[in-house]
Amino acid sequence: MILDSKAYVRNRIKELVCDYQINVYEAVNSFQLLTILTELNYDVSLIVMEVNLEKESGIDILHKLKKRGIEVPVLIVTSENRRKEFAKSIRAGAVDYILKPFDEKMLLNRIVKGMDKKNKNTNKESEENDKKVSLDFQDYLSKELENAKNKDNVFSLMMITLFKAVDEFTSDMEKEYVGLGNIIYPKLKEILEGADLFIKYGAQSFVATFKVNSENKEKIIIQKINEFFKDIKQQNKRFEEYYLECAFANYPEDGNNKEELISKVTYKIVDKINQIKGTEKK
């Protein structure tokens, strides 16, 4: 979210982040800001704000946000260079302060850093949710496989994994996987609308299940996902060095219980990852 009364500043910041598929909203005053925040249910990662607005003070707006309990990080980008104003902004709740004219690379780094502050708090909550989803998924798999056995039906488990061709897995890379995974999740969900279940599975993977499946259906799904990922790599620079691979494990051919199916689909994914890593090293 950008709050600045000058259109050219808002446009410059929008252009700066356009390659990163960040949804940007604009406001010229506190009324517009609060209206948009309410419409978005306060689901905003960062507010980039000017202190010296045409008819308002950014410091006053910071106090309004604090008074209403709105916990969105605020990055001040301003021409106001007095130390007193800097101190006021930080005390009022701003997480960072950059002077105009700004260096574009520096501002972009600060925007990402500011968004991470919001995401860290969200991630603490999501870690507990991920544990619950994992347990629920294990129970779900057991029940669905039991139903498939009793009714002599097929059952398919699909795994989709986002990865980079590197040997070391760092905490920073894990955060990047989570962020990029959140970007591609909605489109993958749309492609897999025929799945009985589709959820995130760890930091860099997704899983889907199908009660009705065929080799032809698998090929169509993989083709659609490959086309989507090819497009997003061209549109978003953050995906340039990443790959997205898919694999299926089917009951009963690939396993008779959840452990065997998960092991088989994971093996297939790891095999594809290793093939790509081997190609990258040549």
Secondary structure, DSSP 4 states (H G I P E B T S, - for coil): -EE-S-HHHHHHHHHHHGGGT----EESSHHHHHHHHHHTTT--S-EEE-SB-SSSBHHHHHHHHHHTT----EEEEES---HHHHHHHHHHT-SEEEESSPPHHHHHHHHHHHHHHHHHHHHHHHHHHHHHHHHHHHHHHHHHHHHHHHHT--EEEEEEEEEES-S---HHHHHHHHHHHHHHHHHHHHHTTT-SEEEEETTTEEEEEESS--HHHHHHHHHHHHHHHHHHHHH-GGGTTEEEEEEEEEETTT-SSHHHHHHHHHHHHHHHHHHHHHHHH-
